[in-house]
């Protein structure tokens, strides 16, 4: 599939068919995700791919994050959209596979009154790791879509990070995101793109 088309047609899917995803297809998607750029090429991400009974147990833990996510949703969306968004926290949309992305956990203490450069120095490693993981996740979403699969980039489950990490043996890692993955059972329209978000500096406007 053409890259431009993959980028523009990918959607966040919140309803999946129960059909299993072949292991070889999952491996292709994961391998492409791992070709993402990373800060200083450290590639400090780790992925955990879950299905079957462990996926069902993970769902029980993730569903507890609804109460923490709800206030954020209420600030942004209508009741209809809130209900749609919360549904994926209840059952992960029925996705048969879940991919979790983590980075090394590092506590950062920011002293009061620290100047911006000093703050960035202290946060540099975590900042770099988070951006690298985000690049990997985008690769994952696009690679999945190019193979007829669907995904939903979820950060709300981070509220249950300690429980999720304990269940999957990921202590010492920071959970960046979980991504339900499977074959889509819906085809939502594209949301409009915001305008006036790009500034062109030093270009000839004539």
C-alpha positions as a printed Julia matrix, in Angstrom:
206×3 Matrix{Float64}:
   0.0     0.0    0.0
   1.25    3.5   -0.87
   2.78    5.25   2.15
   0.78    8.46   1.65
  -2.41    6.43   1.59
  -1.43    4.42   4.69
  -0.78    7.62   6.65
  -4.04    9.27   5.6
  -6.31    6.21   5.9
  -5.13    4.89   9.27
  -7.73    5.35  12.01
  -7.98    4.67  15.72
 -10.25    1.62  15.81
 -12.28    0.77  18.91
 -14.14   -2.29  17.65
 -12.33   -5.38  16.38
 -13.32   -8.73  14.9
 -12.39  -11.76  17.04
 -10.37  -13.35  14.21
  -6.87  -14.36  15.36
  -3.91  -12.56  13.83
  -1.33  -14.93  12.31
   1.96  -14.99  14.22
   3.96  -14.3   11.07
   1.94  -11.15  10.36
   2.48   -9.94  13.92
   6.2   -10.54  13.56
   6.3    -8.51  10.34
   4.53   -5.59  12.03
   6.78   -5.71  15.09
   9.94   -5.9   12.99
   8.94   -2.8   11.03
   8.08   -0.98  14.26
  11.59   -1.66  15.54
  13.1     0.22  12.59
  11.97    3.51  14.15
  14.61    6.15  14.93
  15.72    6.41  18.53
  17.68    8.97  20.52
  21.42    8.29  20.06
  20.34    4.99  18.51
  20.02    3.47  21.98
  16.82    1.56  21.11
  15.9     1.29  24.78
  12.31    0.3   24.13
  10.85   -3.1   24.91
   7.62   -4.6   23.59
   5.37   -7.23  25.14
   2.82   -8.91  22.85
  -0.13  -10.5   24.65
  -3.04  -12.7   23.58
  -5.25  -15.49  24.97
  -5.87  -15.83  28.7
  -3.11  -13.36  29.66
  -4.86  -10.81  27.44
  -8.11  -11.43  29.34
  -6.4   -10.84  32.67
  -4.73   -7.71  31.3
  -8.15   -6.44  30.27
  -9.4    -6.76  33.85
  -6.57   -4.5   35.01
  -6.88   -1.98  32.16
 -10.64   -1.58  32.76
  -9.89   -0.07  36.18
  -8.31    2.97  34.5
 -11.73    4.24  33.34
 -12.4     6.27  36.47
  -9.11    8.12  36.09
  -9.56    8.77  32.36
 -13.15   10.0   32.64
 -12.34   13.55  33.92
 -10.0    14.11  30.97
 -12.66   12.96  28.51
 -15.28   15.2   30.11
 -13.08   18.23  29.46
 -12.9    17.49  25.73
 -15.82   15.47  24.4
 -19.58   15.09  24.21
 -21.33   12.35  26.18
 -21.59   10.22  23.04
 -17.85   10.4   22.39
 -17.1     9.75  26.06
 -19.14    6.54  25.97
 -17.39    5.43  22.77
 -13.99    6.15  24.25
 -14.71    4.41  27.54
 -15.92    1.27  25.79
 -12.43    0.45  24.61
 -11.25    0.59  28.23
 -13.91   -1.96  29.14
 -13.05   -4.6   26.55
 -10.17   -3.25  24.4
 -12.65   -3.27  21.55
 -12.49   -7.05  21.44
  -8.97   -6.94  19.98
  -7.35  -10.41  20.19
  -3.82   -9.01  20.61
  -2.38   -6.25  22.78
   1.08   -4.73  22.34
   2.66   -2.92  25.29
   5.57   -0.52  24.79
   7.91    0.3   27.67
  11.13    2.22  28.35
  13.55    2.1   31.3
  12.02    3.65  34.41
  13.94    6.64  35.74
  12.84    8.92  38.56
  13.56   12.58  37.81
  13.54   15.18  40.58
  13.25   18.77  39.36
  14.5    21.26  41.99
  12.38   24.37  42.41
  13.64   27.36  40.43
  15.75   25.31  38.04
  16.32   27.09  34.71
  15.04   25.5   31.44
  18.45   24.2   30.38
  19.0    22.6   33.75
  15.57   21.01  33.66
  16.16   19.62  30.18
  19.51   18.22  31.29
  17.81   16.28  34.08
  14.93   15.13  31.88
  17.02   14.42  28.79
  17.1    10.62  29.03
  13.39   10.18  29.74
  12.45   12.78  27.12
  14.57   11.02  24.5
  13.2     7.6   25.41
   9.58    8.77  25.26
  10.05   10.35  21.82
  11.8     7.23  20.58
   8.97    5.01  21.85
   6.43    7.3   20.19
   8.24    6.92  16.86
   8.16    3.14  17.29
   4.43    3.21  18.05
   3.71    5.25  14.92
   5.66    2.7   12.86
   3.59   -0.02  14.51
   0.29    1.67  13.69
   1.23    2.25  10.04
   2.7    -1.22   9.51
  -0.43   -2.8   10.98
  -2.74   -0.72   8.77
  -0.75   -1.6    5.65
  -1.54   -5.26   6.38
  -5.25   -4.77   6.91
  -4.98   -4.66  10.68
  -6.33   -2.01  13.02
  -4.95   -0.4   16.18
  -5.76    2.11  18.89
  -2.97    4.07  20.6
  -3.92    4.1   24.31
  -2.15    6.0   27.07
  -4.96    5.98  29.66
  -4.0     2.51  30.97
  -0.83    4.09  32.37
  -2.94    4.89  35.45
  -2.74    1.15  36.16
   0.97    0.94  35.38
   2.04   -0.69  38.63
  -0.57   -3.45  38.38
   0.12   -4.04  34.67
   3.88   -4.2   35.23
   3.51   -6.59  38.15
   1.25   -8.9   36.13
   3.58   -9.03  33.11
   6.87   -8.97  34.99
   7.85   -5.54  33.7
   9.13   -4.07  36.96
  11.75   -1.4   36.41
  10.07   -0.33  33.18
   7.89    2.68  32.42
   4.73    1.88  30.48
   4.42    4.29  27.54
   1.36    2.9   25.8
  -0.73   -0.16  25.08
  -1.99   -0.85  21.57
  -4.94   -3.21  20.97
  -4.43   -4.87  17.59
  -6.63   -6.99  15.33
  -8.86   -6.9   12.27
 -11.24   -3.9   12.23
 -14.97   -4.24  12.73
 -15.71   -0.58  11.98
 -14.65    2.1    9.53
 -14.88    5.53  11.18
 -14.61    8.7    9.09
 -11.48   10.8    9.15
 -11.56   13.61  11.71
 -10.74   17.01  10.19
  -7.18   18.26  10.46
  -6.64   21.52  12.34
  -5.67   24.51  10.24
  -3.11   27.25  10.86
  -0.72   25.02  12.8
   2.31   25.55  10.53
   4.49   28.66  10.35
   6.77   29.15   7.36
   9.81   31.28   8.24
  12.13   32.69   5.62
  10.1    31.46   2.64
   8.99   33.6   -0.29
   5.22   34.08   0.18
   4.64   35.52  -3.28
